[in-house]
Amino acid sequence: MRQTVTLGMTGIEVNKNGFGALPIQRISDDEAVFLLRKAYKAGITYFDTARAYSDSEHKVGLAFEGIRDKVYIATKSGAQTGEAMIKDLNTSLETMKTDYIDVYQFHNPAFVPVPGGADGLYDAALEAKKAGKIKHIAITNHRLNVAKEAVLSGYYELLQFPFCYLSTEADEELVKLCKEKNIGFVAMKSLSGGLITNSEAAYAFAAEYDNVLPIWGVQKENELDEFISYIDNPPIMTEAIKELIEKDKTALSGEFCRGCGYCMPCPAGIEINNAARMSLLLRRSPFAGHLSEGGQAMMKKIEDCLHCGKCKSKCPYGLDTPSLLERNYEDYKKVLAGEISVAAVDVLK
């Protein structure tokens, strides 16, 4: 039986699989359009993009021209003023060849935009909603305190927040609070940025929460096919999946980088969102590129760290990012030297 989720007071009802369109910025127009349309034809109708995802909006627009009313499109603006947000909105509308955005989100602000705020963000969004350019005002965040404040403010119809089986009890309470307040909940990072390698377990966990819509970042057809298979055969929580989840929780306990990228850009050019979690990627997401010449050059940049503290100050999870970088680099060098065997080494053989 197909599972659906209603996103709170928005009234949007969709299959319990959302399409995260961040990764399609890395592939061609034709490849992206193929994936987006295949997802739609299979029954996925919620598509999430952002102004910040380079040409992702452009590709979404290409894919759904002529069938715009058949899908729900969510996008985001990281603007800091109302004027800049309206500029972003108009660019998004033009880029996606549409007259309206179903869910318009403030993109991970460090504060909660409210009516009458000096920034003018919420008032601008409200005017755009009155003009029919926005159907629902929403917010995304990685900071639990900001997310909770937004939910309790009464000004938002939907929240997008990281949620997966590695989430904390406080995160689960936020999901329950959204249900209580009738606010839609969209779960980003449902695979924890690639650290969760069993999508069946990830889906089964999300299925335990009837108000949660997980969005999956899709770049390849085989990835999409996994989620499409769950439309008619949705995974359920079993003892085997529970055991796998507990094993992963143990393995990933403590501080680890989620790869959100909000610490970027780095003044020294370090690719922090990958370098600070390389140890885990080598063990959980085997990929020859991690140890290629390019991968080695990327990790070597850690030696150029300025110790300016900017990444640490911007981390929404409060991580000691410079220390994480150093520890990951030391581990990486041991792998290269053959002192440690990891999954990515097998890929190279």
N, C-alpha and C positions, 0 to 999 in steps of 0.2 A: 504493500500500500504506500502510495506516495505521501511524503510528509511535507506539510506547508507550515509557514510561520507568518503570523500577522505582526507587523511592526508597530505595536502600540497604537496610539491615537492617530497615526498617519493613515491607518486603515489599509496600508499596503500589504497584500497577501501574496507571498511568493513561495516557490519551492525552497526547501531548506538547504539550498546551495546557492551562494552568491559568487559572482565572478569578480575577482580582484584584478583590475586592469593595470596595475603598476608594472608587472613584468613584460607586458606587450610592447613597451617602449624599446625593448632590446631586439625586437624582430621586425621584419619588413611589413609594409602595409598589407600586402597580399596574405602573408602568414597570419597577421593579426586579425584581419577581416574573416579569414577562414575559421579561426578559433572562436571568435565572437558569434558568428552566425551558427556554427555547429552547436555551441552552447545554447543559443536561443531555440534552435530547432529541437533540441533534446528536452527543453522545458525549463531552462534557467532564464530568468527574466530580470534579475537584479544585477546591475553592473556598476561597479564603483571605480571612479578614476579621480584625477585631481589636476588642477592647473600646474602643479609642480612636477607632474610626471612627464616631462618633455612633450613628446608627440602622442601620448596615450589618448587624449581627448580627440585628436584628429582621427585616429584609427577607430575609435568608438563611433564618431560621426559618420565615417565611411560605411561602417558595418550596418548601421541601423537607419540609413536614409531610406525613406519610403515605408518603414515599419516602426517609426518612432513611438507611436501610441501603443505598441505591443510590448514595450519594455519599460523598466524603471531605471533611470540614470541618476546616479549620485555623483557629485563632484565636490571639490573643496577649494577654498581660497585661504592662503596664509597671509593675506593682507593685514596690515596693522591699523589702517584707517578706513572709514566708510567709503571715502572717495576711491581709494585703491581697490577696495572690495568690489565696488560697482564696475570698475574697469576690468577686473578679473572676470566678473560675471558676464559682462558683455562679450569679452573675448571667448569665454567658454561657449556661450550661445552661438556665436559665429563659427567657432571651430567645429562644434558638433552639429551644426546645421539644424538647430532646433529653436523653438520659441520659448521653451521653459525647461527648468531643471526640476526633477521630482524631489530630490533631497539635496539641499545645499548646505554644506558643512563648513564651519570655521575650522581650519586645519591646525590642530594641536597648539592652540594659544596657551600662553603661560597664565592666563587669567580667564575669567568667564565674561564674555561680552554681554551687557545688559542694556535695556532701554535707557536712554539718557546718558550713557557713558561718554566720557570725553573722547574716546576713540571713534565714536560714531558707527561702529560696526553693526551692532544689532539694529539700530534705527535704519541703517541703509538696507539691511536684509529685509526688514519689515516693509519698507517702501517697495522693494522689489517683489515681495510676496503680494502686496496689494495690487501691483501692476501685472501680476500673473506670470512673472518671470521665474519665480520660485514657488513651489507648492508646499514644501516643508522645511523649516529652519532647524538645523542640526549642528552638532559639534563632535569633533574627534579629539581624543587626548590619550596621552600615555601616563599622565599624572593622576593618581587615584584621588587626591584631594580636589583637584580641579574638576574631574569628572563628576565626583559626588556633589560638589557645589552646583554644577550645571543642572544635574538631575533635580536637586532640591529647589532650584531657582524658579521652576515652573515656566521657564521661557523656551524650553527645547522639546521638540517632538521625538527626537531620536538621538541616541548616543552611539558613537563608534569607539570601541575600546579594546585593547588586547585581551583575549580570553581563550584559554585552551586548558588541557588537563594539567599543565604545569602552573596554573594560576593559583593565587593564594586564597585563603578563606575570605579575606577582605574583598577580593575581586568578585567572588561568588556572591557576597552580600550586596555588591553593587548591582549585579544582574537581578537579584531578587528585588532590590529597591526600584529598579526600572520597571519591573513587572507590576509592583505595587502602585507606582505612579502612572502606569499606562504609557510609558515611554519606550519606543522601539530600541532594541539593542542589537547592534551589528558587531560581530566579533572579528576583529582583525587579528593577524598573527596566530591564526588557528593552528598553524604548524610550527609556531614559534620560530619563524624565520629560517626554517629548514632543519631545525634541531629535532623536531618530531618527524620521524620517517615512516610512520604507519598511519596513513590517512584514514584507514578503516577505524582505528582506535580514536583518532581525532574526531571523526564524524559521530561515532557512538557516544563520545563524551558530550558533544554539543547537543545531541538528540535528547539528552537527559533534561535539557532546559527548553521548554516549549516556546519561550519568548526570544530565543537567540537565533540570529541568522549568521552562520559562519560564511565569510568570504574567503575564497581560495585564490591565492596568487597563481595565475596560469601563464605559462610561456610555451609549453610543448603540448602536442596533441595527446601523447600518452598520459600526461598529467590530467588533462581535461577528461579523458576517457575514464579515468578512475572515478572522478566525481559524477560523471554522467551515469556510471554503473550503479551509483548509490541512489539514483532517482527512483528506480523501480525496485531496487533491493537495498533499502537503507540499513546499514549496520546497526546492531543493537548491542547493548552492554552485556558481555558474557564474562564468565569467570576468567577465561583466557585473556580477554582484553583488560580486565581489572588487574590481573597479574602483570601484564606488560606495562600498564600505566604506572603501577607502583614501582616497578623496576626502573622506569625512566625517571620518575620523581626522585628516586634515590641517587641515580647517576647524575642528575642535573640539579641536585640540591646545592644551596649556596649561591654565591654571586656569579652571574654569567650575563654576557652581553646578548640582548635580544635582536640586535641588528637593525634597530629602528632608524638609525642614521641621523638623529637629531643633534648629535655631537658634531656633525659635519657642517661646513668643510673644515679640514685641519690646516692650519697655517703652514705646517711642514709637508703637506701633501700625503699624509698617511691615510690609507683607506680604513679608517677606524672600525666601521661597522662590520668589516670582515676580519681584519687583523686582530681585533680584541676578542674574537671567539674562534680563532683558527684551530685551537686544540680540539674543540668540540666538533667543528666541521670536518676535521680530518678523521675523526672517529665515527661520526654519525652520518655524514653526507659524503661518501667517497667520490672524489672527482679529481682526475689527473691534473687539472689546471691548478689545484691548490699547491702542487709541488713542481709545477713547470717553471721555466726561466722567468716568465712573467710573474708567477706567484711568488717566487723567491725575491724578485726585485721589489714587489709590493711589500713583503714582510721586512725587507732590509731597510725600508724607509723609517721603520721604528727607531733605528739608530739616530735619525735626524730629529727626534722629538725635542721640542723646545722647552718642554715642561712648563708651558704657559698656563696650564690649568683650565683652558677654555672648554675642552671636551668634558672634563669632570663637572664644571659648573653648569653645562647644558644637558647633562644626562638626566632624563626624567625618572630614572630608577635609582639615582643617587650613588652610582657605581664609582669606584676609584679607577677611572679609565686608564690613566697612565700606568698604574700598577698592573692592570689586566693586560695591557699591551706588552709590558716587559715579560710577564709570566708566559704569555702565549708565544712570544718570540723565542724565549729560552727553550720551550718545549718543541717549537718548530725546528730549531737548529739540531736538537737531539734526533728528531725524526729524519732530517736530511743526512745526519751522520750515521744513521742506521742503528742508533742506540735504542730506539723505540720503534716498534712495528705498529702501524695503524692501517685502517681500511683503505685509505687513499693510495698507500704503497702498492697494494694488490692491484689497483686499477692501472697503475703504470706498467706492471709486468706483462 
